[in-house]
Amino acid sequence: MGIDHLPPGLQGYIPSSSSEVEEEAVVISMATVEEGEKKTPTPTMASSSWSMEAVMLPASMVLVQAFTMGALLLSKLALNVGMEPFVLLAYRNLIGAIIVAPFAFYFDRGMLRKVNLRVFGWLSISALLGIVLGIGLYYYGLRATTAAYSVNFLNLIPMVTFTMAVVLRQEKLAGRMKMAGTAICVGGTMVASLYKGPLLRPPWPTHMLRHHPAATVPAAHHNMGLGTVYLCGSCVAYALWFIVQARVGREFPCKYLSTVLACVSGTLQALLIGAAVTFFQAGGGSAASWRLGWNLQLAAVVYMGAFNTGATFCLMSWAIARRGPIYPSMFNSLSLVATTVLDSLLLGTLVSVGSLLGTLLIVVGLYVFLRGKATEVHQQQQQQPPAAGDDHGPATTTRGQLDLEGPG
């Protein structure tokens, strides 16, 4: 599955064994030698390229956070106006498959002959965990709560993945900073969920869409307790997706083609589940919920397919290749803060002391965890022999790093 189904920064934790790191270092070394044989950059060229990259990389990650924030708010508005979560999910992945298909045809068309029942089976399991359960449960949680509240759970996914990897014995229970970060994030989630405190009056105007139909949440859908359960289930599904995705990366290491196939599989699964849910809810089925007109729902689907699957896919892949899987996670707090502000500004969501304190703890815990993970990765890189011809220091690459699509 591709990066388009993961929240930005979800790559902050990717389980990998020492054998995988060693094999990847060999691949990097070979690629560097081949590039060195083709062209030896001058110091001026290298300096210019590095300065440009130093500006473009953080700018691209800020843009990714902006895309995610927009997708999250559009999703909330579309769900509030009555769009079913699995309907949004099915159309979103269909658009995503169409967007990525040209890249898959250009870069990975030679791998089509290697797509067999085994590969498609693994991709279908990956789609079930990352798309149907991961994003599907997140949409239900988003509909039942608020955008500002649900965005906190995106930052919990690395910690939940770490915990699941320890339970499945794919990660050692070591590293005080990782354990401390996990504990702080769990505490922050409990504070945001259980403690409200006095409401704060924001210094900006609110309720700008208060009287807009899309901003009115049906009373039957507003349930903070049930929404929290959905969001926690989404985190667990994403954690399991990471474990499976590591295997998918070994079985079929083609990021574009695997993204298209996973999107197609996820679309089919979402269609089946969505049709069943619609059938039982409507007492016999209703095709009206699947019709898209020239409205907010269509805008949400096209936006997420184009920007969160297309543009973000490329930007995240580039950033991870150049700076490693931890780099995008450093920008997560931008979308968290911006979503909280815009949720209050546009939808009139009230901000409480408890939610603000919980959010602060989650951000602190996330960065403590990522610091511990970065130290661990650095130690692994130091244990590897230096890559021949590599003038830019150790590079970091991982399998199974893709589906940007986060819920957002």
N, C-alpha and C positions, 0 to 999 in steps of 0.2 A: 504494500500500500504506500502511497506517496505522502510527501510532507503535507499535502493539503488537508489532511484530516487530523492533524495534530495541532494543539495550541502552540504558538510560538514559544520556544524555550522548553518544550516538552523533551527536547533532545538533551536537556541538562543532565539527565541520567540515562545512560544506556549500558546495560550489563554487557560485559565482554570478558572472555577468558584470556589468560596470558598467551595461549597459543594463537588466538585470533589477533592479538596485538602484534605478535612476532610476525605472523604471516602478512599483516597489513604493512608492517615496516618494510618487508622485502618488496612488496608491490610498489610502495612509495619510492623506494630506492631505485628500482628498475625504471620507473617512470621518470625520475629525476635524471638518471643517466641518459635515457633516450632523448630527453629534452635538451640536455647539455651537449649531446652530439650534434643536434640540429642547429642550435644557436647559442652562443655564449654572450650573455648580456654585458654591456659595459657598465661601469660604476654609475655613470650619469643616468643611463636607462633604468637601472635597478633603483636608484634613489627616487627618480620621478615616479616610477611605478609604485613604489612603497608609499610615497606621500599621497598619491591619488587614492590608493587603497585605504590608507589611514582615514581619509575623509569619507569615502564611499561606503565602507563597511558599516560604520555606525549609522550613517544616514539611511542605508538600506534597512537596518534593523528598526530604526524609528518608523520608517514607512510600513514595515511589517506590522508593528504594533498599531499603527493607525488603521490599517486594513482590518486587523482583528477586532479593534474597538468598534469600527463601523459595522462589521458583520454581526457582532454581538448585539448591538442596539437594533439593527434591522431585524435580526431574528426575534428579539423580544417584541418589537412592534408587530411583526407578522403573526406571531403566536397569539398576541393579545387581540388581534383583529379576528381571530378564529381559525387560523391555519393550523392543521393538525401537524404534530411534530414529524411523523413519518412521511407525510406528504412533502414537507419542506426538505426532509432528508433525501427522499428519492429524487426529487427534481434537482437538488443541489449537486448530488453525485453524478447525475446524468449530464449536467452542464460541465462538471469538472472533467468527466471522461472525454467529452467533445473538445474541451480546451487543451488537454494534454495529449490527445491522440496524434496531432501532427508532429509533436516532439518525439513520441514513441516511434512513429513511422520513420522519421529521419535518423534517429540515433540507435534504435533498438530493433529495427525491422529484421535484422539477421537472426534475432533470437526467437522469432515466431515459431520456428520449427521445433524449438525445445519446449514449447508449451504443451504439456501432457496432462493427464488426469491428476497425477500426483501434484504437479505444480499448481494447477488450478484449485485443487483441494486445499492446499496450504493458503493460497491467496483468499479463498472463500472463508476459511477460518479467521484469517487476519481481518477481512472485511467485517465479519460477524462481531468480532471483539472491538475493533477500532472505529467502525462506522455505525453499525446497527446498535450495539450496546453502548459504546463510548459516547458517541454524539447523540444517539437517540435518547438515552437516559439524561444526558445533559440538557437537551431541549425540554424534556418534561420538568426537570428541576428549574430551568430558567423560566418556564411559563408559570410555575407555582411560586417562585420567589421574585427576586429583582435582579437586574443586570449587575448592579454594584455588589450584591451578595454572592451571586453565582461565580463571578470572575475570580473570587478568592480561591475557589477549588481548583482552578487551573494551576495555581502555584503549588498545590499539594501533590500533584501527580508524580513528580520526581521522588518525593519521600515515600509515597505508597508503592512505587515501583521498586525502590530499594528494599522496602519491607517484604514485598512479595518475592523478590529475588533471594533474600535471606531465607525465607520459609521454604522455597524450592531448592535451596542449597546451590544457587548459582552465584551467590555473593557471600563473602565472609562478613560476619558481624564484627567489623573492625572499623576504626576511625572515629575518634571522639567527636570531631566536628560534625560529621555526618549524623551521628546519633543525636547530638545536641540540637542540630538544625531540625531534625525530624520531630523531636520532643517539643521544641518551640512552636513549630507549625501546628502540631496537634493541639497544643494549648491555645494558640490563636484561633483555631477553628471553633473550639469549645466556647471561647469568650464571645466570638461573633455570633454563635448560634444560641447561646443560653443567656447571655447578659445584654440587655438593651441599654439601660441607663437613660438619662435625659436626652431629648432630641435637640439637635444643634440647628441654629438658623444660619444657613449658608450666606456668604456675602455676595451672592449672585442671584439674579432673578430666577424663579422656578415656575413650574407648571406651564411651560410654554406650549406643550402639547396636551395639556390637561383635558381640554374639551374636544380633542381630536378622537374619532372613533378608535383609532389604532392604539390610543394610550389608555383605554379603559379595559382593565383586566376583569374577566368574568369572575364573579364571586366563587363559583364552584371550582375554579382553577387556582385560587390563591390559598395556599396551605404551606406555611414555612416548614413545618415538621416533615411532611411528606416530600416537599421539595428538597430538603436536606438529605433525605434518604436516597432520592434519585441522584443527587449530585455525588454523594459518596459512592453509590453504585457505579457511576460513570468513571470515577477515579480508579476503582478496582478493575473495571473493564479495560481502561487504558494501560494499567500496570500489566495485566495479563497479555494485552496486545504487544507490549514491548518484548515480553518473553518469547512470544510466538514469532514476532517480526525478526528476531535474531536468527531463527531457523529459516524463515522465508528468504532472508538475505543470502543465506548459504545455498539454498535450493535454486534460487532464481535471482541473481544479482543484476537486475535491469530496472533501474528506478522508474523510468518513464513508462515502459510497457507494463511493469507490475502495478504501477499506479492506475493505469487505464483499466486493467483487468480487475483490480480490486474495486474500483469505482463501479464497474459494470456489475460485479457480483453484489456489492453493497446496494446498488439500485434495485436489483431484482429481489433481494431479501427485504429491503424496506418496502417495496411494492406489495409483497405478499403479506407482511405483517401489518402494514398500513391498511390494506384492503380488509383484512380480518378484523382489525380494530374498528374501522369505519362501519363494517357490517353489523357488528354487535352493538355499537353505540347508536346507530340509526335504526336498529330493529329491522334489518333487511338490506342495509346498504344504501349508500348515497353517493352518486357520482359527482355531485355538486362540489364536494370538498376537494376534488382533484382537478377542477377547472381553474385555469389561470387566466386572468384578464389583464388589462393594462392598468395595474394597480400596484400597491405596495408589495404584495406577495411576489409578483413577477420581478420587481426591482430587487427584492432580497435574494431571490434564487439566482438571477443573472450576476448580481454583485459578488456573491460568495463563490460562484463558479469561476468567474473571470479573475477576481483579485485574490481570493483565498486559495484557489486551486492553481491558477495559472501564474500570476505575478509572484505570489508569496513562495510558491514551490521553487522557482528559480532563485529568488533572493536568499532563501534559507539554505538551499543546497550550496550556493556559492559561499555563504558565510561559514557554514560548517566545514567545507573543504579547506578554507583558508585559515580559520581560527579554532576549529574543533567544535565538538558538540555542546560545550558549556557556554560558549560565547553568546548565542542568542538569548539564553536564559537571563543574562545580566540586564536585559531591557524590559523584563516582564512587568516591573513595577510601573512603567509608563502607562501601559494599557489599564492597569488596575486603578491608578489614580485618575486617569482621564475618564474611564468608564464611570467611576463614582461621581465625578463632577457632572458629566453629561446626563447621567441617569437622573440626577436631581434637577438639572437645568431643563431638560426636555420633558421628563415624565413626572417630575415633582416628587420623586422618592425621597423620603426623609432620612437624614443621616443621624444615627445615634452615637453616643459615646462608646457603647459596647462594640458596635460594628467597626468604628474607627480604630479602637484599641486592638481588636482582633485582626484587622487588616495590617496594622503596623507590626504585630507579632509574626504574622505569616510572612511578610516581606523580610523581616530580620532573620527568621528561621530559614527561609529559602536561600539567602545569601550566605549564611553560615554553612548550610549544607553544600552549596555549590563551591564554597571555598575549600571545604574538606575534600570534595570530589576532584577539584582542580589539583590539589596537592597530591592526591593519589595517582592521577593521570601523569603528572610530572615525574613522580618517582618511577612509574612504569616506563616512561620514555627514557629516563636516565639509565635504566637497566638494559636498554636495547643498544646494539652496536650502531655507531653513527652511519648515516646513509652516505654512500659514496657519491661525491659530486654535489652534495647538498650544501648550498651556501646560505640557506635561509633558516637553518635550525630545524628541529624536529617538526614534522607535520602530524596532524591528528586526523584519523578517518575512522569511521565505524560503519558496521553493517546495520541494516535495519533502522536507519535513521530517518526514514521518510514517512509520512503523511501529514503535511502541515495542517491540515485542516482540523484545525482544532475546531472545537465547537464553534469557535468564533469565526 
